[in-house]
Amino acid sequence: MKRIILIPVLFVLSCAGFAQNRPDTVKTGVYITSIHDIDFKQNEYTVNIWIWFKYKRREFDFQQNLEIPQAKSFSKLYYSIDSSDGYYVLMKLQCTMKDSWKINNFPFDKQTLRLGVENTQFDSKSLVFSVDTLGKHYDPRFTLRGWNIDSFTTTAGIKAYETTFGDPSLSKPHVEYGTYRVRIGITRDAGELFWKMFLGMYVSFLISYICFYIHADNIDSRFGLSVGSLFAAIGNKYIIDSSLPESTTFTLVDLLHGITLFFIFLVITSSAYALQLVKNNQLKKANRFDMVMAQTVLALYIIINIYFISRAQH
């Protein structure tokens, strides 16, 4: 009889212990009102967000314990708390975020903006996040001018840190914290920007291309235009590079300028060969060579540019 009574008592006690060991859940949601001041050179952007937390334990205190790991800085523009039924905290934040840009296909680039939220005082044994999915998460009218938002996802998870943060009670350098993540996929609306940035490069190529229609023995004009366009293309590249972060990869900007420089060099080489034909009294052959090269160079240049630009867009 005693054994029969003891079994349900042990079951109740084990359930109570399990419930005590479970972390508390913080239901979290965001609404983004603005993304602005995108600085490609410094890998920064600024975002204004409303964020709210719903939880039971008072000691979580997100006013003091809020952490945004990817933020360079953030400030609280508004704060309110309602403790009538648990705790409901509403904040408006302005965050200057640091991120790494993918510029391989600039200006037809696609970026992912990342924002994460944690509690600095409570690890995943005490606190985990859940996602409030009700309603929209951003204002499409004011969020990001010049860009299109392709995706917007919010998730909750666990983030591991391979350190003890100096806590002597931890034997292994491994701690885990609950995290709430926001991921925004954006694509640049690059039509006008492309021509604004690359128009100088294409004009420099066309200036050198005109050399094919200058008489072959007019060496000063032909080489003067070609060399001038060569420096103009190099200058245009430096202007574009000054607005982009450092990159160790070969980007679309590098590729298009490299192609242009190669074709300008090809024009200079063709001019030198045509001049040699003129000096050998082969004027008709020099003129015919110029016409063939003019059509070939222009066709190849256009086809190669269309191919690499189309590839970058897709």
C-alpha positions as a printed NumPy array, in Angstrom:
array([[  0.   ,   0.   ,   0.   ],
       [  2.83 ,   2.375,   0.872],
       [  4.479,   1.637,  -2.476],
       [  1.28 ,   2.476,  -4.331],
       [  1.052,   5.842,  -2.549],
       [  4.785,   6.593,  -3.024],
       [  4.753,   6.22 ,  -6.836],
       [  2.353,   9.149,  -7.6  ],
       [  4.136,  11.317,  -5.006],
       [  7.485,  10.763,  -6.74 ],
       [  5.883,  11.453, -10.113],
       [  4.467,  14.783,  -8.894],
       [  7.829,  15.807,  -7.39 ],
       [  9.728,  14.937, -10.586],
       [  7.285,  16.937, -12.695],
       [  7.667,  19.904, -10.363],
       [ 11.463,  19.687, -10.599],
       [ 11.307,  19.482, -14.386],
       [  9.073,  22.552, -14.535],
       [ 11.505,  24.489, -12.361],
       [ 14.406,  23.607, -14.668],
       [ 12.643,  24.751, -17.828],
       [ 13.675,  28.267, -19.018],
       [ 11.08 ,  31.018, -19.129],
       [  9.915,  32.157, -22.559],
       [  9.997,  35.783, -23.702],
       [  7.604,  36.444, -26.574],
       [  9.229,  39.067, -28.799],
       [  8.212,  41.051, -31.866],
       [  9.527,  43.951, -33.967],
       [  8.219,  46.617, -36.326],
       [ 10.798,  48.489, -38.429],
       [  9.883,  52.044, -39.35 ],
       [ 13.043,  53.168, -41.132],
       [ 16.374,  51.96 , -42.499],
       [ 18.663,  54.789, -43.592],
       [ 22.205,  56.197, -43.653],
       [ 23.583,  53.134, -45.423],
       [ 27.353,  53.61 , -45.532],
       [ 29.044,  51.025, -47.754],
       [ 32.519,  52.347, -47.033],
       [ 32.142,  51.953, -43.249],
       [ 29.913,  48.829, -43.377],
       [ 27.165,  50.591, -41.424],
       [ 23.486,  51.413, -41.568],
       [ 20.941,  52.895, -39.156],
       [ 17.599,  51.304, -38.315],
       [ 14.662,  52.59 , -36.25 ],
       [ 12.553,  49.831, -34.712],
       [  9.751,  49.228, -32.273],
       [ 10.421,  46.092, -30.229],
       [  8.331,  44.479, -27.495],
       [  8.798,  41.719, -24.913],
       [  6.194,  39.718, -22.988],
       [  7.405,  37.679, -20.001],
       [  6.662,  36.647, -16.395],
       [  9.827,  37.202, -14.379],
       [ 10.509,  40.732, -13.221],
       [ 14.278,  40.257, -12.983],
       [ 14.642,  39.916, -16.771],
       [ 14.443,  43.749, -16.892],
       [ 15.073,  44.406, -20.591],
       [ 15.447,  48.117, -19.964],
       [ 18.806,  47.422, -18.316],
       [ 19.734,  44.031, -19.782],
       [ 19.006,  44.512, -23.482],
       [ 21.896,  43.527, -25.765],
       [ 22.151,  43.914, -29.573],
       [ 25.431,  42.148, -30.456],
       [ 25.821,  43.481, -34.02 ],
       [ 25.129,  47.101, -33.064],
       [ 27.887,  49.693, -33.042],
       [ 25.607,  51.717, -30.776],
       [ 21.925,  51.997, -29.97 ],
       [ 19.732,  54.398, -28.04 ],
       [ 16.261,  54.076, -26.504],
       [ 13.926,  56.716, -27.926],
       [ 10.897,  55.45 , -25.998],
       [ 10.23 ,  52.973, -23.184],
       [  7.088,  51.76 , -21.425],
       [  6.203,  48.798, -19.211],
       [  2.851,  47.284, -18.238],
       [  2.913,  44.862, -15.291],
       [ -0.826,  44.268, -14.916],
       [ -0.624,  40.741, -16.367],
       [  2.985,  39.6  , -16.359],
       [  5.328,  42.121, -17.968],
       [  4.847,  43.817, -21.32 ],
       [  7.765,  46.044, -22.354],
       [  7.614,  48.294, -25.428],
       [ 10.665,  50.184, -26.711],
       [ 11.588,  52.32 , -29.687],
       [ 15.271,  51.936, -30.605],
       [ 17.629,  53.662, -32.998],
       [ 20.511,  51.314, -33.823],
       [ 23.664,  51.922, -35.812],
       [ 24.455,  48.45 , -37.116],
       [ 27.73 ,  46.992, -38.374],
       [ 27.537,  44.436, -41.153],
       [ 29.612,  43.018, -43.99 ],
       [ 28.445,  43.843, -47.505],
       [ 28.594,  41.524, -50.494],
       [ 29.864,  43.752, -53.292],
       [ 30.822,  41.165, -55.928],
       [ 27.867,  42.18 , -58.115],
       [ 27.643,  45.854, -57.129],
       [ 25.505,  47.775, -58.1  ],
       [ 23.235,  44.762, -58.762],
       [ 23.922,  43.465, -55.274],
       [ 21.718,  41.598, -52.848],
       [ 22.309,  42.116, -49.139],
       [ 21.106,  40.57 , -45.902],
       [ 20.639,  42.928, -42.961],
       [ 20.991,  41.173, -39.595],
       [ 19.749,  42.202, -36.183],
       [ 19.869,  40.083, -33.036],
       [ 18.575,  40.645, -29.505],
       [ 19.77 ,  38.991, -26.28 ],
       [ 19.54 ,  39.418, -22.512],
       [ 22.947,  40.104, -20.951],
       [ 22.174,  38.601, -17.512],
       [ 20.292,  35.362, -18.217],
       [ 21.556,  32.492, -20.342],
       [ 19.47 ,  29.901, -22.188],
       [ 18.941,  27.867, -18.994],
       [ 16.816,  30.715, -17.652],
       [ 15.523,  32.561, -20.723],
       [ 14.604,  31.693, -24.302],
       [ 12.79 ,  33.74 , -26.921],
       [  9.717,  32.971, -28.972],
       [  8.498,  34.884, -32.031],
       [  5.415,  37.103, -32.117],
       [  4.258,  36.572, -35.719],
       [  1.038,  38.588, -35.603],
       [  0.851,  41.389, -38.172],
       [  3.514,  42.955, -40.402],
       [  7.079,  43.558, -39.283],
       [  7.999,  46.658, -41.312],
       [  6.554,  49.757, -42.948],
       [  7.093,  49.334, -46.723],
       [  6.499,  53.063, -47.406],
       [  9.449,  54.399, -45.42 ],
       [ 11.736,  51.468, -44.749],
       [ 14.366,  51.68 , -47.487],
       [ 14.464,  53.992, -50.501],
       [ 16.39 ,  52.696, -53.515],
       [ 16.088,  49.071, -52.392],
       [ 13.478,  46.335, -52.663],
       [ 12.762,  44.078, -49.694],
       [ 12.735,  40.475, -50.909],
       [ 12.35 ,  38.682, -47.59 ],
       [ 11.814,  39.388, -43.914],
       [ 12.212,  36.603, -41.356],
       [ 12.203,  36.539, -37.565],
       [ 13.444,  33.506, -35.663],
       [ 14.328,  32.495, -32.115],
       [ 17.286,  30.318, -31.266],
       [ 20.359,  29.724, -29.134],
       [ 23.706,  31.47 , -29.6  ],
       [ 26.863,  29.84 , -28.236],
       [ 29.899,  31.714, -26.906],
       [ 33.153,  29.807, -26.462],
       [ 34.157,  31.666, -23.312],
       [ 33.328,  31.811, -19.599],
       [ 33.186,  35.639, -19.541],
       [ 35.475,  35.34 , -16.497],
       [ 32.957,  33.358, -14.43 ],
       [ 34.993,  31.091, -12.064],
       [ 32.032,  28.771, -11.53 ],
       [ 32.181,  27.563, -15.144],
       [ 34.606,  24.735, -15.894],
       [ 34.274,  24.84 , -19.703],
       [ 34.602,  27.915, -21.941],
       [ 31.119,  27.481, -23.367],
       [ 27.913,  29.374, -22.544],
       [ 24.662,  29.681, -24.445],
       [ 22.195,  32.56 , -24.59 ],
       [ 18.729,  32.782, -26.052],
       [ 18.598,  35.057, -29.104],
       [ 15.919,  36.688, -31.223],
       [ 17.022,  37.227, -34.826],
       [ 15.771,  39.442, -37.649],
       [ 16.956,  38.826, -41.228],
       [ 16.032,  41.245, -44.033],
       [ 16.888,  40.323, -47.624],
       [ 17.16 ,  43.384, -49.876],
       [ 17.96 ,  43.947, -53.574],
       [ 19.234,  47.257, -54.91 ],
       [ 17.135,  49.139, -57.476],
       [ 20.233,  49.766, -59.601],
       [ 19.031,  50.987, -63.021],
       [ 19.856,  54.685, -62.683],
       [ 22.76 ,  54.109, -60.304],
       [ 24.516,  51.864, -62.826],
       [ 24.561,  54.557, -65.51 ],
       [ 25.501,  57.22 , -63.008],
       [ 28.596,  55.257, -61.957],
       [ 29.677,  53.674, -65.254],
       [ 28.792,  56.389, -67.77 ],
       [ 32.305,  57.885, -67.53 ],
       [ 33.861,  54.482, -68.259],
       [ 31.742,  53.936, -71.378],
       [ 32.395,  57.461, -72.638],
       [ 36.142,  56.896, -72.256],
       [ 35.874,  53.723, -74.348],
       [ 33.892,  55.515, -77.076],
       [ 36.491,  58.29 , -77.188],
       [ 39.193,  55.73 , -77.866],
       [ 36.915,  53.933, -80.336],
       [ 36.693,  57.113, -82.455],
       [ 40.371,  56.569, -83.304],
       [ 39.354,  53.964, -85.907],
       [ 37.724,  56.774, -87.937],
       [ 40.77 ,  59.06 , -87.859],
       [ 43.211,  58.702, -90.74 ],
       [ 45.825,  56.068, -89.963],
       [ 48.815,  58.38 , -90.451],
       [ 47.462,  60.972, -87.983],
       [ 49.422,  59.395, -85.151],
       [ 49.211,  62.286, -82.683],
       [ 45.416,  62.444, -82.672],
       [ 44.924,  58.695, -82.474],
       [ 47.369,  58.049, -79.659],
       [ 46.387,  61.219, -77.805],
       [ 42.715,  60.202, -77.669],
       [ 43.52 ,  56.611, -76.703],
       [ 45.899,  57.51 , -73.885],
       [ 43.487,  60.173, -72.583],
       [ 40.619,  57.681, -72.508],
       [ 42.859,  55.169, -70.738],
       [ 43.463,  57.558, -67.838],
       [ 39.778,  58.57 , -67.803],
       [ 38.732,  54.923, -67.312],
       [ 41.273,  54.453, -64.516],
       [ 40.059,  57.641, -62.814],
       [ 36.434,  56.487, -63.02 ],
       [ 37.372,  53.212, -61.315],
       [ 39.096,  55.017, -58.441],
       [ 36.024,  57.204, -57.936],
       [ 33.743,  54.147, -57.656],
       [ 36.213,  52.275, -55.411],
       [ 36.285,  55.228, -52.998],
       [ 32.623,  54.604, -52.122],
       [ 32.985,  50.838, -51.581],
       [ 34.553,  48.818, -48.751],
       [ 37.848,  47.047, -49.297],
       [ 37.483,  43.718, -51.066],
       [ 39.918,  40.912, -51.851],
       [ 37.643,  39.44 , -54.547],
       [ 37.306,  40.458, -58.201],
       [ 34.04 ,  42.414, -58.347],
       [ 31.81 ,  43.46 , -61.233],
       [ 33.305,  46.96 , -60.97 ],
       [ 36.802,  45.501, -61.398],
       [ 35.675,  43.254, -64.233],
       [ 33.954,  45.934, -66.34 ],
       [ 36.828,  48.373, -65.898],
       [ 39.339,  45.632, -66.69 ],
       [ 37.468,  44.808, -69.899],
       [ 37.353,  48.483, -70.856],
       [ 41.072,  48.971, -70.236],
       [ 41.85 ,  45.877, -72.307],
       [ 39.784,  47.12 , -75.249],
       [ 41.352,  50.591, -75.063],
       [ 44.746,  48.884, -75.161],
       [ 43.497,  46.893, -78.158],
       [ 42.599,  50.166, -79.905],
       [ 46.093,  51.529, -79.226],
       [ 47.663,  48.319, -80.568],
       [ 45.465,  48.474, -83.677],
       [ 46.46 ,  52.098, -84.252],
       [ 50.132,  51.159, -84.056],
       [ 49.643,  48.35 , -86.591],
       [ 47.66 ,  50.612, -88.965],
       [ 50.444,  53.224, -88.758],
       [ 52.978,  50.55 , -89.674],
       [ 50.906,  49.657, -92.748],
       [ 50.808,  53.319, -93.81 ],
       [ 54.583,  53.597, -93.49 ],
       [ 54.849,  50.563, -95.777],
       [ 52.663,  52.359, -98.385],
       [ 49.692,  50.075, -97.739],
       [ 47.096,  52.804, -97.143],
       [ 44.111,  50.848, -98.486],
       [ 44.983,  47.865, -96.335],
       [ 45.321,  50.153, -93.287],
       [ 41.888,  51.681, -93.932],
       [ 40.321,  48.253, -94.438],
       [ 41.978,  47.   , -91.228],
       [ 40.574,  49.984, -89.296],
       [ 37.03 ,  49.313, -90.51 ],
       [ 37.187,  45.595, -89.686],
       [ 38.651,  46.26 , -86.245],
       [ 36.099,  49.003, -85.572],
       [ 33.166,  46.638, -86.094],
       [ 34.83 ,  43.715, -84.317],
       [ 35.945,  45.679, -81.255],
       [ 32.559,  47.388, -80.806],
       [ 30.583,  44.15 , -81.213],
       [ 32.797,  42.199, -78.8  ],
       [ 32.783,  44.99 , -76.222],
       [ 28.983,  45.242, -76.232],
       [ 28.442,  41.456, -76.122],
       [ 30.925,  40.906, -73.275],
       [ 29.423,  43.766, -71.224],
       [ 25.876,  42.5  , -71.731],
       [ 26.923,  38.983, -70.687],
       [ 28.614,  39.952, -67.412],
       [ 25.97 ,  42.533, -66.468],
       [ 23.166,  40.028, -67.097],
       [ 24.973,  37.413, -65.036],
       [ 25.346,  39.864, -62.146],
       [ 21.651,  40.747, -62.272],
       [ 20.618,  37.117, -61.932]])
